Amino acid sequence: LGFSWQPVESPALRSHLKLGEGRSGVYVGEVYPTGAASGVLREGDVVLRLGGQPIADDGTVPFEPAAEVRGGASCRSQRVSFDALLLRHFVGDSIAAHVLRGGAERQGRLAP
């Protein structure tokens, strides 16, 4: 991804980041200069959604299996780390990123 992140589950951190009710995401720490996030994300941003998929405060997204698992059980209630979303993309693809920066929502594209 090209950046370090941390969960925003703490009420104090959520308040500091102006992450109001109904919003969730992950806090951007360092942005690596040669990574996909360089020029798109800044330290202190909150990534709210990637590819239209909302990111929970713990950094997870719903697991969307290609098919039902053996035995008919569903995986739909399971969650995985948000960076798993990038595994669906190829070199040269880009993915929409919605971020909160200084209390305002912005949009950009990451090229994993």
BADRENKE-988259 format. One line per field, with one value per atom (N, C-alpha, C, CB): residue number from 0; x, y, z; atom name; residue in three letters. Coordinates in steps of 0.001 Angstrom, whole numbers, plus 500000, padded with zeros to 6 digits. Glycine has a CB too. Example, Ala and Ser with C-alpha at 12.3 -4.5 7.8 and 13.67 -1.06 7.14 Angstrom:
<atoms>
n: 0; 0; 0; 0; 1; 1; 1; 1
east: 513190; 512300; 513200; 511308; 512850; 513670; 512900; 514084
north: 494310; 495500; 496700; 495527; 497750; 498940; 500030; 499402
up: 507800; 507800; 507800; 509046; 507080; 507140; 507870; 505725
atom: N; CA; C; CB; N; CA; C; CB
res: ALA; ALA; ALA; ALA; SER; SER; SER; SER
</atoms>
This chain:
<atoms>
n: 0; 0; 0; 0; 1; 1; 1; 1; 2; 2; 2; 2; 3; 3; 3; 3; 4; 4; 4; 4; 5; 5; 5; 5; 6; 6; 6; 6; 7; 7; 7; 7; 8; 8; 8; 8; 9; 9; 9; 9; 10; 10; 10; 10; 11; 11; 11; 11; 12; 12; 12; 12; 13; 13; 13; 13; 14; 14; 14; 14; 15; 15; 15; 15; 16; 16; 16; 16; 17; 17; 17; 17; 18; 18; 18; 18; 19; 19; 19; 19; 20; 20; 20; 20; 21; 21; 21; 21; 22; 22; 22; 22; 23; 23; 23; 23; 24; 24; 24; 24; 25; 25; 25; 25; 26; 26; 26; 26; 27; 27; 27; 27; 28; 28; 28; 28; 29; 29; 29; 29; 30; 30; 30; 30; 31; 31; 31; 31; 32; 32; 32; 32; 33; 33; 33; 33; 34; 34; 34; 34; 35; 35; 35; 35; 36; 36; 36; 36; 37; 37; 37; 37; 38; 38; 38; 38; 39; 39; 39; 39; 40; 40; 40; 40; 41; 41; 41; 41; 42; 42; 42; 42; 43; 43; 43; 43; 44; 44; 44; 44; 45; 45; 45; 45; 46; 46; 46; 46; 47; 47; 47; 47; 48; 48; 48; 48; 49; 49; 49; 49; 50; 50; 50; 50; 51; 51; 51; 51; 52; 52; 52; 52; 53; 53; 53; 53; 54; 54; 54; 54; 55; 55; 55; 55; 56; 56; 56; 56; 57; 57; 57; 57; 58; 58; 58; 58; 59; 59; 59; 59; 60; 60; 60; 60; 61; 61; 61; 61; 62; 62; 62; 62; 63; 63; 63; 63; 64; 64; 64; 64; 65; 65; 65; 65; 66; 66; 66; 66; 67; 67; 67; 67; 68; 68; 68; 68; 69; 69; 69; 69; 70; 70; 70; 70; 71; 71; 71; 71; 72; 72; 72; 72; 73; 73; 73; 73; 74; 74; 74; 74; 75; 75; 75; 75; 76; 76; 76; 76; 77; 77; 77; 77; 78; 78; 78; 78; 79; 79; 79; 79; 80; 80; 80; 80; 81; 81; 81; 81; 82; 82; 82; 82; 83; 83; 83; 83; 84; 84; 84; 84; 85; 85; 85; 85; 86; 86; 86; 86; 87; 87; 87; 87; 88; 88; 88; 88; 89; 89; 89; 89; 90; 90; 90; 90; 91; 91; 91; 91; 92; 92; 92; 92; 93; 93; 93; 93; 94; 94; 94; 94; 95; 95; 95; 95; 96; 96; 96; 96; 97; 97; 97; 97; 98; 98; 98; 98; 99; 99; 99; 99; 100; 100; 100; 100; 101; 101; 101; 101; 102; 102; 102; 102; 103; 103; 103; 103; 104; 104; 104; 104; 105; 105; 105; 105; 106; 106; 106; 106; 107; 107; 107; 107; 108; 108; 108; 108; 109; 109; 109; 109; 110; 110; 110; 110; 111; 111; 111; 111
east: 500815; 500000; 500852; 499076; 501973; 502845; 502623; 502687; 501961; 501813; 501608; 500632; 502011; 501725; 500400; 502878; 499709; 498391; 498175; 497268; 497187; 496781; 495263; 497488; 494666; 493212; 492813; 492735; 491567; 491058; 489869; 490644; 490078; 489020; 488916; 489258; 489945; 489954; 489044; 491389; 488126; 487271; 488072; 486314; 489183; 490011; 490628; 491126; 491137; 491722; 490648; 492437; 489493; 488394; 487998; 487186; 487931; 487575; 488647; 487380; 489908; 491024; 491014; 492359; 490650; 490651; 489359; 490878; 488427; 487117; 486378; 487288; 486497; 485859; 484505; 486749; 483509; 482183; 481458; 481361; 480279; 479416; 479114; 478106; 479165; 478856; 480036; 477788; 481186; 482386; 483368; 483039; 484090; 485114; 486260; 484535; 487385; 488542; 489805; 488695; 490958; 492255; 493096; 492991; 493883; 494757; 496028; 495102; 496417; 497639; 498809; 497507; 499786; 501021; 501969; 501668; 503043; 504034; 503582; 505401; 503787; 503550; 504924; 502727; 505134; 506431; 506585; 506599; 507701; 507865; 507781; 509170; 508046; 507993; 506752; 509247; 505826; 504639; 503472; 504223; 502442; 501240; 500527; 500280; 500687; 499988; 500708; 499798; 501951; 502729; 502042; 504172; 501857; 501200; 499687; 501593; 499149; 497698; 497312; 497199; 498006; 497728; 498789; 497659; 498415; 499342; 499262; 499023; 500358; 500349; 499218; 501729; 498423; 497307; 495965; 497574; 495968; 494705; 494035; 494942; 492750; 492023; 491452; 490885; 491854; 491308; 489951; 492283; 488903; 487531; 487071; 486586; 487398; 486960; 488039; 485613; 488141; 488980; 488108; 490226; 488116; 487299; 485826; 487779; 485370; 483970; 483636; 483096; 484569; 484338; 484695; 485170; 483725; 484029; 485012; 482741; 485954; 486945; 486519; 488385; 486462; 486097; 487251; 485718; 486949; 487958; 489106; 487306; 488879; 489952; 490745; 489374; 490422; 491158; 490651; 492586; 489440; 488905; 487772; 488417; 487517; 486394; 485700; 486870; 484443; 483769; 484462; 482290; 484571; 485132; 484057; 485639; 484407; 483461; 484014; 483191; 483621; 484146; 483600; 483805; 484340; 483903; 482742; 485069; 482695; 481623; 481429; 481944; 480345; 480090; 481181; 478677; 481532; 482544; 481927; 483175; 482782; 482322; 481390; 483520; 480354; 479399; 478253; 480096; 478245; 477140; 477249; 475882; 478291; 478457; 478898; 479488; 478480; 478819; 479932; 477586; 480774; 481860; 481474; 483142; 480268; 479882; 479994; 478489; 479956; 480050; 481502; 479241; 482443; 483845; 484438; 484631; 485530; 486184; 487668; 485980; 488267; 489690; 490298; 489922; 491615; 492303; 492009; 493828; 491873; 491504; 492509; 491360; 493766; 494741; 494470; 496155; 493601; 493188; 492422; 492322; 491855; 491149; 492086; 490513; 493352; 494314; 494652; 495576; 494393; 494701; 493803; 494562; 492742; 491817; 492259; 490419; 493353; 493809; 495158; 493894; 495420; 496663; 497544; 496389; 498822; 499738; 499157; 501182; 499130; 498571; 497140; 498640; 496440; 495088; 495182; 494331; 494068; 494009; 492741; 494039; 492747; 491624; 491263; 491962; 489975; 489514; 489760; 488011; 490257; 490499; 489751; 492034; 488899; 488193; 488855; 486639; 489317; 490038; 489430; 491522; 489659; 489282; 490566; 488511; 490633; 491820; 491367; 492643; 491746; 491377; 489871; 491954; 489136; 487695; 486905; 487366; 487588; 486909; 487214; 487344; 486198; 486385; 486930; 485057; 487930; 488559; 488650; 489975; 488874; 488984; 490229; 487741; 490883; 492045; 492089; 493354; 493130; 493277; 494659; 493049; 494707; 495957; 496223; 495906; 497476; 497868; 498765; 498591; 498156; 498948; 499924; 498023
north: 498794; 500000; 501261; 500003; 501189; 502351; 503295; 503092; 502814; 503646; 502765; 504633; 503299; 502612; 503146; 502812; 502328; 502738; 502205; 502241; 502797; 502308; 502417; 503108; 501551; 501609; 502915; 500408; 503296; 504509; 504155; 505590; 503175; 502716; 503565; 501268; 504328; 505158; 506379; 505609; 506615; 507804; 509108; 507834; 509169; 510385; 510628; 510277; 509576; 509714; 510074; 508414; 509437; 509744; 511211; 508851; 511726; 513129; 514051; 513419; 513736; 514537; 514597; 513962; 513487; 513403; 513920; 511973; 514375; 514849; 513755; 516093; 512543; 511386; 511199; 510102; 511873; 511905; 510580; 512900; 510592; 509425; 508911; 509764; 507612; 507022; 506920; 507802; 507442; 507336; 506379; 508733; 505646; 504750; 504697; 503317; 504183; 504087; 503824; 505349; 504032; 503836; 505103; 502623; 505370; 506547; 506271; 506921; 507206; 507074; 507626; 507813; 506757; 507188; 507688; 506032; 506988; 507383; 506978; 506750; 507862; 507551; 507343; 508706; 506157; 505825; 506479; 504292; 507145; 507940; 507151; 508634; 505852; 505067; 504172; 504214; 504333; 503486; 504051; 503271; 503239; 503618; 504825; 502441; 505044; 506132; 507473; 505781; 507454; 508692; 509664; 508393; 510893; 511907; 511890; 511744; 510854; 510738; 510911; 509378; 510180; 510257; 511084; 508853; 511635; 512376; 511813; 513903; 511952; 511570; 512328; 511862; 511633; 512250; 512077; 513698; 511622; 511318; 510119; 511036; 509972; 508770; 508173; 509086; 506946; 506269; 505696; 505134; 506209; 505808; 504617; 506981; 504650; 503608; 503374; 504001; 502134; 501767; 501006; 500910; 501431; 500761; 500748; 499358; 501774; 501859; 501040; 501429; 500273; 499408; 500155; 498098; 500373; 501055; 500251; 501304; 500951; 500322; 500557; 500888; 499492; 499609; 500223; 498225; 500702; 501342; 500406; 501871; 499098; 498148; 497749; 496905; 498374; 498117; 496925; 497911; 496477; 495328; 495720; 494287; 494833; 494954; 493602; 495399; 493558; 492257; 491360; 492443; 490089; 489099; 488743; 487825; 488861; 488533; 487370; 489760; 486151; 484975; 484891; 483694; 484247; 484062; 483075; 483572; 482159; 481163; 480697; 479956; 480004; 479443; 478428; 478779; 478365; 477395; 476013; 477795; 475016; 473630; 473403; 472664; 472660; 472344; 473333; 472306; 474318; 475262; 476418; 474545; 476432; 477532; 478787; 477161; 479925; 481184; 481896; 482085; 482623; 483406; 484872; 483270; 485226; 486628; 487408; 486715; 486733; 487460; 487618; 486745; 487048; 487154; 488437; 485946; 488881; 490118; 489841; 491242; 490639; 490530; 491927; 489822; 491989; 493275; 493988; 493084; 495307; 496084; 495951; 497537; 495647; 495538; 494324; 495454; 493411; 492289; 492776; 491309; 493971; 494527; 494698; 495873; 494944; 495161; 493878; 495769; 492735; 491459; 491209; 490315; 491965; 491836; 492664; 492256; 493370; 494270; 493834; 495703; 494251; 493916; 495157; 493325; 494945; 496056; 496918; 495545; 498218; 499138; 499541; 498532; 498738; 499112; 500249; 497895; 500909; 501888; 501621; 503363; 502078; 501860; 503186; 500780; 503493; 504749; 504728; 504982; 505838; 505992; 507235; 506100; 507057; 508179; 508419; 507890; 509639; 509955; 511172; 510203; 511234; 512391; 513138; 511978; 514401; 515220; 516547; 515426; 516811; 518074; 518262; 519220; 517179; 517266; 517238; 518499; 517294; 517285; 515987; 518505; 515435; 514202; 514527; 513418; 513749; 513918; 512553; 514570; 512591; 511369; 511396; 511152; 510235; 510081; 508653; 510448; 508308; 506948; 506408; 506914; 505178; 504492; 503513; 503764; 503372; 502403; 501358; 503102; 500279; 499241; 498517; 498224
up: 500000; 500000; 500000; 501198; 500672; 500692; 501852; 499446; 502905; 504106; 505325; 503954; 506480; 507731; 508255; 508778; 509029; 509529; 510937; 508591; 511587; 512902; 513018; 514044; 513836; 514040; 514718; 514882; 514553; 515224; 516114; 514178; 516973; 517868; 519137; 518242; 519448; 520654; 520490; 520981; 521432; 521346; 521307; 522523; 522038; 522040; 520661; 523105; 520028; 518696; 517673; 518284; 517756; 516844; 516946; 517141; 518160; 518366; 517785; 519866; 518044; 517530; 516000; 518021; 515366; 513901; 513271; 513472; 514108; 513633; 512863; 512742; 513377; 512773; 513447; 512909; 512908; 513505; 513495; 512812; 514075; 514151; 512739; 514904; 512567; 511277; 510317; 510640; 510710; 509881; 510546; 509659; 509725; 510255; 509253; 510531; 509690; 508814; 509598; 507999; 508951; 509590; 509452; 508975; 510474; 510526; 509730; 511997; 508879; 508085; 508885; 506719; 509142; 509793; 508724; 510620; 508529; 507524; 506119; 507842; 505148; 503734; 503094; 502999; 502515; 501940; 500563; 501833; 500318; 499095; 497794; 499140; 497815; 496580; 496510; 496457; 497452; 497493; 496709; 498907; 496565; 495816; 496427; 495748; 497714; 498394; 498293; 499838; 497835; 497726; 496768; 497247; 497220; 496414; 496514; 495001; 497150; 497314; 498777; 496789; 499653; 501089; 501785; 501710; 502923; 503779; 505187; 503774; 505912; 507312; 508002; 507991; 508794; 509503; 508813; 509683; 507550; 506873; 507544; 505362; 507287; 507683; 506401; 508747; 506088; 504908; 505309; 504373; 504665; 504978; 504136; 504768; 502847; 501912; 500855; 501238; 500431; 499287; 498305; 499727; 497061; 496060; 496418; 495867; 497133; 497550; 498778; 496437; 499284; 500447; 501734; 500332; 502638; 503901; 504751; 504692; 505366; 506238; 507682; 505973; 508463; 509874; 510664; 510459; 511865; 512711; 513095; 513961; 512988; 513292; 512048; 513948; 510890; 509660; 508864; 509980; 509144; 508427; 507482; 509412; 506521; 505586; 505552; 504139; 505117; 505019; 504001; 504636; 504343; 503426; 502412; 504189; 501131; 500067; 499263; 499150; 499631; 498920; 497503; 499682; 496633; 495252; 495189; 494375; 496115; 496145; 497581; 495207; 497805; 499136; 499467; 499205; 500722; 501133; 501227; 502480; 501269; 501301; 502490; 501367; 502262; 503319; 503372; 504653; 502492; 502446; 503427; 502695; 504275; 505232; 504492; 506337; 504973; 504323; 505080; 504221; 504349; 504948; 505069; 504118; 504731; 504630; 505937; 504132; 507078; 508340; 508800; 509415; 508056; 508427; 507880; 507923; 508504; 508092; 507870; 509153; 506970; 506665; 506668; 505293; 506720; 506685; 505363; 506874; 505425; 504238; 503094; 504608; 503397; 502310; 501420; 502881; 501851; 501006; 499774; 501810; 499837; 498681; 497489; 499042; 497760; 496688; 495940; 497245; 496567; 495917; 494716; 496909; 494592; 493464; 492256; 493891; 492400; 491343; 490796; 491862; 489570; 488900; 488799; 487503; 488511; 488281; 487161; 487919; 487375; 486397; 486691; 485047; 487511; 487935; 488939; 488552; 489174; 490261; 491057; 489716; 492284; 493187; 493841; 494261; 493894; 494496; 496000; 494200; 496512; 497944; 498433; 498251; 499408; 500037; 501387; 500196; 501606; 502837; 503525; 502541; 504814; 505613; 505924; 506929; 505532; 505762; 506338; 504447; 507584; 508219; 508350; 507442; 508509; 508682; 507385; 509418; 506234; 504926; 504190; 504067; 503547; 502784; 501398; 502673; 500978; 499671; 498982; 499810; 497674; 496919; 496049; 496072; 495928; 495065; 494562; 495809; 493846; 493326; 493670; 491796; 494167; 494456; 493327; 495837; 492944; 491912; 492546; 490715; 493060; 493755; 492840; 494390
atom: N; CA; C; CB; N; CA; C; CB; N; CA; C; CB; N; CA; C; CB; N; CA; C; CB; N; CA; C; CB; N; CA; C; CB; N; CA; C; CB; N; CA; C; CB; N; CA; C; CB; N; CA; C; CB; N; CA; C; CB; N; CA; C; CB; N; CA; C; CB; N; CA; C; CB; N; CA; C; CB; N; CA; C; CB; N; CA; C; CB; N; CA; C; CB; N; CA; C; CB; N; CA; C; CB; N; CA; C; CB; N; CA; C; CB; N; CA; C; CB; N; CA; C; CB; N; CA; C; CB; N; CA; C; CB; N; CA; C; CB; N; CA; C; CB; N; CA; C; CB; N; CA; C; CB; N; CA; C; CB; N; CA; C; CB; N; CA; C; CB; N; CA; C; CB; N; CA; C; CB; N; CA; C; CB; N; CA; C; CB; N; CA; C; CB; N; CA; C; CB; N; CA; C; CB; N; CA; C; CB; N; CA; C; CB; N; CA; C; CB; N; CA; C; CB; N; CA; C; CB; N; CA; C; CB; N; CA; C; CB; N; CA; C; CB; N; CA; C; CB; N; CA; C; CB; N; CA; C; CB; N; CA; C; CB; N; CA; C; CB; N; CA; C; CB; N; CA; C; CB; N; CA; C; CB; N; CA; C; CB; N; CA; C; CB; N; CA; C; CB; N; CA; C; CB; N; CA; C; CB; N; CA; C; CB; N; CA; C; CB; N; CA; C; CB; N; CA; C; CB; N; CA; C; CB; N; CA; C; CB; N; CA; C; CB; N; CA; C; CB; N; CA; C; CB; N; CA; C; CB; N; CA; C; CB; N; CA; C; CB; N; CA; C; CB; N; CA; C; CB; N; CA; C; CB; N; CA; C; CB; N; CA; C; CB; N; CA; C; CB; N; CA; C; CB; N; CA; C; CB; N; CA; C; CB; N; CA; C; CB; N; CA; C; CB; N; CA; C; CB; N; CA; C; CB; N; CA; C; CB; N; CA; C; CB; N; CA; C; CB; N; CA; C; CB; N; CA; C; CB; N; CA; C; CB; N; CA; C; CB; N; CA; C; CB; N; CA; C; CB; N; CA; C; CB; N; CA; C; CB; N; CA; C; CB; N; CA; C; CB; N; CA; C; CB; N; CA; C; CB; N; CA; C; CB; N; CA; C; CB; N; CA; C; CB; N; CA; C; CB; N; CA; C; CB; N; CA; C; CB; N; CA; C; CB; N; CA; C; CB; N; CA; C; CB; N; CA; C; CB
res: LEU; LEU; LEU; LEU; GLY; GLY; GLY; GLY; PHE; PHE; PHE; PHE; SER; SER; SER; SER; TRP; TRP; TRP; TRP; GLN; GLN; GLN; GLN; PRO; PRO; PRO; PRO; VAL; VAL; VAL; VAL; GLU; GLU; GLU; GLU; SER; SER; SER; SER; PRO; PRO; PRO; PRO; ALA; ALA; ALA; ALA; LEU; LEU; LEU; LEU; ARG; ARG; ARG; ARG; SER; SER; SER; SER; HIS; HIS; HIS; HIS; LEU; LEU; LEU; LEU; LYS; LYS; LYS; LYS; LEU; LEU; LEU; LEU; GLY; GLY; GLY; GLY; GLU; GLU; GLU; GLU; GLY; GLY; GLY; GLY; ARG; ARG; ARG; ARG; SER; SER; SER; SER; GLY; GLY; GLY; GLY; VAL; VAL; VAL; VAL; TYR; TYR; TYR; TYR; VAL; VAL; VAL; VAL; GLY; GLY; GLY; GLY; GLU; GLU; GLU; GLU; VAL; VAL; VAL; VAL; TYR; TYR; TYR; TYR; PRO; PRO; PRO; PRO; THR; THR; THR; THR; GLY; GLY; GLY; GLY; ALA; ALA; ALA; ALA; ALA; ALA; ALA; ALA; SER; SER; SER; SER; GLY; GLY; GLY; GLY; VAL; VAL; VAL; VAL; LEU; LEU; LEU; LEU; ARG; ARG; ARG; ARG; GLU; GLU; GLU; GLU; GLY; GLY; GLY; GLY; ASP; ASP; ASP; ASP; VAL; VAL; VAL; VAL; VAL; VAL; VAL; VAL; LEU; LEU; LEU; LEU; ARG; ARG; ARG; ARG; LEU; LEU; LEU; LEU; GLY; GLY; GLY; GLY; GLY; GLY; GLY; GLY; GLN; GLN; GLN; GLN; PRO; PRO; PRO; PRO; ILE; ILE; ILE; ILE; ALA; ALA; ALA; ALA; ASP; ASP; ASP; ASP; ASP; ASP; ASP; ASP; GLY; GLY; GLY; GLY; THR; THR; THR; THR; VAL; VAL; VAL; VAL; PRO; PRO; PRO; PRO; PHE; PHE; PHE; PHE; GLU; GLU; GLU; GLU; PRO; PRO; PRO; PRO; ALA; ALA; ALA; ALA; ALA; ALA; ALA; ALA; GLU; GLU; GLU; GLU; VAL; VAL; VAL; VAL; ARG; ARG; ARG; ARG; GLY; GLY; GLY; GLY; GLY; GLY; GLY; GLY; ALA; ALA; ALA; ALA; SER; SER; SER; SER; CYS; CYS; CYS; CYS; ARG; ARG; ARG; ARG; SER; SER; SER; SER; GLN; GLN; GLN; GLN; ARG; ARG; ARG; ARG; VAL; VAL; VAL; VAL; SER; SER; SER; SER; PHE; PHE; PHE; PHE; ASP; ASP; ASP; ASP; ALA; ALA; ALA; ALA; LEU; LEU; LEU; LEU; LEU; LEU; LEU; LEU; LEU; LEU; LEU; LEU; ARG; ARG; ARG; ARG; HIS; HIS; HIS; HIS; PHE; PHE; PHE; PHE; VAL; VAL; VAL; VAL; GLY; GLY; GLY; GLY; ASP; ASP; ASP; ASP; SER; SER; SER; SER; ILE; ILE; ILE; ILE; ALA; ALA; ALA; ALA; ALA; ALA; ALA; ALA; HIS; HIS; HIS; HIS; VAL; VAL; VAL; VAL; LEU; LEU; LEU; LEU; ARG; ARG; ARG; ARG; GLY; GLY; GLY; GLY; GLY; GLY; GLY; GLY; ALA; ALA; ALA; ALA; GLU; GLU; GLU; GLU; ARG; ARG; ARG; ARG; GLN; GLN; GLN; GLN; GLY; GLY; GLY; GLY; ARG; ARG; ARG; ARG; LEU; LEU; LEU; LEU; ALA; ALA; ALA; ALA; PRO; PRO; PRO; PRO
</atoms>
